[in-house]
Amino acid sequence: MPHITVDYSDSLAEHFDRRGFGLALHPLVARTVEGSVAGCRTRFRQVDEHVIADGSDDVAMVHAEVSLLSGRTPEVKAELSRAVLSLVRDYVKPASGITVHFSVDIRDTARGCYTSHSHRENLA
């Protein structure tokens, strides 16, 4: 755990260093919530169609949702939200004529409802 989903406007595809962001994000999350980098998983979803504000084409978005096992204090979640917001802005290069809206949401996942399994086949 944590599971992170990042939605971003298709107009930012060439401007958003997603791999760099993910690699920087995992240690930040692990450090902030006292977890491990090995447990972090991030997926990126390019949004082909969206309506932001008045619907003009010169507006884009990046929204990160971080799901954590429940039990973190509101203060830790707020700290993580601010840190992720600051970090993501470092990985999106300016796109000429485009206003980018950034947002972060930290969510709890119920500990009793979450299960996970990893498996690696060792082939000889």
C-alpha positions in Angstrom: 0.0 0.0 0.0 -0.1 3.1 -0.7 -1.9 3.1 -4.1 -1.6 6.3 -6.1 -3.6 7.3 -9.2 -2.6 10.3 -11.2 -5.1 11.6 -13.8 -3.7 14.2 -16.2 -5.0 16.1 -19.3 -3.9 14.7 -22.6 -2.5 18.2 -23.5 0.2 17.6 -20.9 1.4 14.3 -22.2 4.6 15.8 -23.6 5.1 18.1 -20.6 4.7 15.7 -17.7 7.6 13.5 -16.6 5.5 10.8 -15.1 8.2 8.3 -14.5 10.4 10.9 -12.8 7.5 12.0 -10.7 6.6 8.4 -9.6 10.2 7.7 -8.7 10.4 10.8 -6.6 6.9 10.4 -5.2 7.4 6.9 -3.6 10.2 7.9 -1.2 8.3 11.0 -0.3 5.2 9.1 0.6 7.1 6.4 2.4 9.0 8.9 4.5 5.9 11.0 5.3 3.6 8.1 6.4 6.4 5.9 7.8 5.9 3.2 5.2 8.2 1.6 2.6 8.9 2.4 -1.0 8.4 -1.2 -1.9 4.7 -0.9 -1.0 4.1 2.1 -3.2 2.2 1.7 -6.5 1.4 4.5 -8.9 -0.6 4.4 -12.1 -1.1 7.3 -14.5 -4.3 7.8 -16.5 -4.3 10.2 -19.4 -7.6 12.0 -19.6 -8.6 12.4 -23.3 -11.7 14.4 -22.5 -12.6 16.7 -19.7 -14.4 20.0 -18.9 -12.7 22.4 -16.6 -14.2 25.7 -15.5 -15.7 27.3 -18.6 -14.6 24.5 -20.9 -11.9 26.3 -22.8 -9.1 24.4 -24.4 -6.3 26.3 -22.7 -6.9 24.7 -19.3 -5.5 21.4 -18.1 -5.3 19.4 -14.9 -3.2 17.0 -12.9 -5.0 15.3 -10.0 -3.3 12.8 -7.7 -5.2 10.5 -5.4 -3.2 8.7 -2.7 -5.0 5.8 -0.9 -3.5 4.9 2.4 -4.4 2.3 5.0 -6.5 4.0 7.6 -4.9 5.2 10.9 -2.9 8.3 9.8 -3.6 11.5 11.6 -5.3 14.4 9.7 -2.0 16.3 10.2 0.1 13.6 8.5 -2.4 13.4 5.6 -2.4 17.2 5.2 1.4 17.2 5.2 1.4 14.5 2.6 -1.1 16.4 0.5 1.0 19.6 0.5 4.2 17.7 -0.2 2.7 15.8 -3.2 1.3 19.0 -4.6 4.6 20.7 -4.4 6.4 17.7 -6.0 4.1 17.2 -8.9 4.5 20.9 -9.9 8.2 20.2 -10.3 7.6 17.4 -12.9 5.2 19.3 -15.2 7.0 21.6 -17.6 5.2 24.8 -18.6 3.0 24.3 -21.7 2.7 27.5 -23.7 -0.7 29.1 -23.3 -2.1 26.4 -21.0 -3.2 27.0 -17.4 -2.7 23.9 -15.3 -4.8 23.1 -12.2 -3.1 20.8 -9.7 -4.9 18.9 -6.9 -4.2 16.1 -4.5 -6.6 14.0 -2.4 -5.5 11.7 0.4 -8.0 8.9 1.1 -8.2 6.2 3.7 -8.6 2.5 2.8 -10.1 0.4 5.6 -7.5 -1.9 7.0 -9.9 -4.8 7.5 -11.0 -4.6 3.8 -7.7 -4.5 2.0 -5.8 -7.5 0.9 -2.7 -7.9 -1.3 -0.5 -10.5 -2.7 2.8 -10.5 -4.7 4.3 -13.4 -6.5 7.4 -13.9 -8.6 8.0 -17.1 -10.5 11.6 -18.2 -10.4 12.3 -19.9 -13.6 15.4 -22.1 -13.8 
